[in-house]
Amino acid sequence: MESDLIIIQEYCEKSHIESDFLLALEEGGLIEIQRIDGEQYLLASQLHELEKYCHFYYDLSINIEGIDVIHNLLQKIEVLQKEVAQLHKHLHTFHNYEKLFPLEDL
């Protein structure tokens, strides 16, 4: 598990971001920070999301609340895309069934 953790101070120095920004993301529930023996760590699995948040904040000047809204909307879009894919599968299955057993024959 230790290899899955990134020291926040080092990450911030190398990425040129403020540690307060990460703490604000944690307060907003957008990332999880682990504290072990007085050191703060970021989960490596969160890096992709963190990069998006950094882009929103530093490049687009979107505040933490705005990032939270965007995050929630993107999650809802992902759920809806999965639902649409599932509906397409059902429609395809129904279409194939209808080819085998046309409704006019019933």
N, C-alpha and C positions, 0 to 999 in steps of 0.2 A: 504494500500500500504506500510505503514511503516514496516509491518511484513515481506514483501518480500525483504527487503533491509538488507544487511550485512555490518557492519562497516569494511572497508578495513584494518585499523590498527589492529583491534582485530583478523580478519581473518588471516592476515599475521603472527601475533605473535603466534597464536595457530597452524598454519600450517607450521611454520618455513620457510616462503618464503619472498622474498624481495618485498616491495611495489613498487620499481622501475620496477620490472618484470611486475606487473599488469599495471602500467602506460605505459610500452612499448607495452603490448598487446592491450591497448586502442588505442595508437597511430597507431598501425598496423590494427586497425579496427576489432580486434578479440573479444573484449569484450566491454561492455559499462559501464562506471563509472558515477554515478550520484553524484553531489555535492549539498549538502543542508546545509546551515548555516556554511559553511567552513569545513564540514566533508565530506569525500569521502565514497561512498557506492557502493557495488557490488550487482547486481540483483541476488536473490537466484536462479532464473531459469538458470543462467549461470554457476552454480557450477559444473555440470557434464562436460561441455566443459573445464572449468578452470582446473579441475583435470587432464584431458588429456593433456592440454598445460603444466602443471607443470611436468607431467611425461616426456613429450618430452624434456623439457628444462633442468630439474634437473637430471633426470635419464639417458637420452639418449644424452645429450649435443647438442641438436638441437637449433639453434638460432631462433629469432623471425621470420625472413624471411622464414626459413625452416618450421616453424610451420604454417605460412600463406599458404605456398604451400601445405602442408599436409592437412590443413583444406579445401582448395579449391578442392583438388583431392577427398577427402572424400565426399564432397558435390556432386561432379560430379558423383561419384560412386553411391551414394544414388539415384540420379535422374535416372541414367541408370538402376538401379535395379527396380525402379518403372516402367520404360518403359518396361522392360522385363516382369514383372508381368502382365502388361496390355496387352502386346502382347500374352502372354500365355492364358489369358482370351479370347481374340479374337480368337485365334487358337482353343481353346476348344469349343467355341461357333460355329465356322465354322465346326469343326469336327462333332459336334452333329447335325448341320443342314444337313451336307452331309449324315449322317446316315439316316435321315428322308427322304431326297430328293436326292438320288444319282445322280451325274452328268451324268452318262451313260444314265439315263432315259430321259434326256432333248434332 
